[in-house]
Amino acid sequence: MKKNKPFSLFIRINGAVLSVIFIFILIAGMTTILSLKMSSDSVGEVLETSDLNKLYLYFFGSENKYYIQNRKDIKDIPLTKVGFQIATNIKISDIRTFFERELPGFAEFNTKIELAGQGTDLTTLPIESAPPMDVLLKEREIAQNELNENDSNENNNTPPPSQTTNGKQVVFIYHTHSWESYLPLLKGVTNPDEAVSSNNRVNVVGVGDYLVKDLAARGIGSDNSTINATQELHKRGLDYYSAYQFSRGVVQEAMAGNHDLKFMIDIHRDSLGRQKTTTTINGKSYARLVFIVGQNNSNYEKNTILAKNLHKALEKKYPGLSRGVVSKDKSEGNGVYNQDLSPRAILLEVGGVDNNMTELHNAIDAFADVFSEYYWQMKNAKAF
């Protein structure tokens, strides 16, 4: 018996050490998993999709049994399922969530083509570029010849509109990524990732300025935000990924200061090349358009209907100009795009990195034509 005591003691010590090691590994593993998966977005998504009234009644009833004695509307809440989803961001009912974080690019398939235009499929979905702040802050020389040539081709001899908004600005145009520009408008720049500029003549802010003129020619008053998002983000110590947080404040301020605003249009530029973002209609070259709708907001259905109506109108009058209506959730893009602020909000991608000024203006002319017809039709029908 005495010979076995040291061996038994050795076994016990080893067992205790292994148990401690196992506990530390378990704690480290759980901490890693929760820190990676238990984001505010994942918690928020669970809460958004849960019936909070039932959740409240369930917990209230668990403390007060008399309250739930004769109520049939209070059912058990699958807390283990909710807890699992919060901790891992995996939905048992959605097999895609098992793969989207492990397979690069798989999350893109959470993007939904609501209404496809000509040649639109999963390989031609709009792509958002994410340049670092030092690239955004770098000044670039503009291609002045391209601008001069286009200025000489503009026709300002338009007849006065038959109806107007009487000086009221009813459309707010803004630019979450105001730096997005086009290679033909930048001198010596050939890298698509560097198609950025703070000069409003050659970035999407300039596209917004042109849309203001087009809408005014059709009697619709609008306001275009010329805020330099790059400088504002840099000033606040924020990066590219905080752009929608910043532009949200811009939209809220505009809405608070003007109660006549009915439509919100966020203009962007796609990162895809010329082949997928350009079309020819009746001998004229156009930068193609695409509508983006966020899935994760209460106005999703209404904004989708608006985008679809505009797409269909474009298809009828300018076949092939619209690439379609695409919706995105939080796993592939912002998922909200400030569209929870209005039931008449759209994100409009105008062309891609390779489109020139003439093609951009042709596209905006067509969009303004269709949008104004839609606006007056809805206005005269007292739809808003």
C-alpha positions, 0 to 999 in steps of 0.5 A: 500500500505504501508503494502505491501512495506516491503514484496515486499522489502523482496522478492526483496532481497531474489531474488537478493541473490538467483540470486547471489547464482545461478550465483556462483553455475553455475560458480563453475560447469562450472569451475569444468567441464572444468577443468576435461574435457578440457585436452590437450589430448581432445583438441588435439584429436579434432584438429587431427580429424578436417580439419584445412584448412577448419577451417582456411578458415572459419574464414578467410572468416568470416572476408573477405566476398569477399574472399568467395563469389564464393567459394563452398569449404567453408562450415559452421563449427559446432562450437557448436559441436566442442566446446561441444566436447572440453569441455566434451570430448564426441562425439555425433557420438560415444555412448561409450564416454557417458559412458567411464568416468563414468563406471569403466573399460568401456574405455577398450572396446575402445581397438580393437582386430585387429587380434585374436590369439588362446583364445584371446578375451576382457577378455584376453587383455594385462594389464599394471601394474602401480606400485608406484615409491617406489615399482620400486626402491626397490631392489630384490634378483634374483633367481640365480638357475633359471638363472644358469640352463638356461645358461647351456641349451643354445646352441651356436653351430649355423651355420653362416648366409647366409646373413648379414646386414654387421655390420649395426644395423637395429633394435632398441630394447628398453624398456619403462617399463624396470623394468618389470620382471618375478616372477620365476626369483625373489627370494621370490617374489610372488606378481604379482604387485612386479614382477619388478627389475632393474637387466637386467638379469631378466627384459625385458632388458635381453629379449632384450639382448637375442633377439639381439643374436638371430637376430645376429645369423640370420645375422641381426644387432640390438641394445638393449637399457639398460637404467634403466627407473626407475632411469631416471624417478626418477632422473627427478622427473617423475612417471610411467605415464611419461615413454613413454615421456622418452622413446620417447627421447631414440628412437629419439636419437637412430634414429638420431645417426643411419640412418640405423635403420629400425625397432623399437621394444618396449619389455614389459611384460604382467601382466596376469597370466600363464594360459593366457600367456603360450602355449605348441608347440611340447612338448616345453613350450613358453611364448606367444606373443602379438602385441600392436599398437597405434591408435592415430598416423599417422603410425597406418595403416602401423604398424598394417599391420606389426604386422599382418604380423608377427602374421600370420607368427607366427601362420603358424610356431608356432601355438598358440604362438601369442595372436594376434594384439591389438590396443589401443587409448588414453583412454586405454593406451598411444595410440601412443607408439612412433609409430608415429616415424616410420612406422615399429614400434611395441610394443611386450609383451613377456609372463606374470608375471609367465613365466620362463626364458626357456619359454621366450627364446623359445618365442624369438627364435621363434620370431627371426626366423619369424622376420628374415625371414620377414626382409630378404624377405622385404629387398630382395624385396627392400621394405625399 
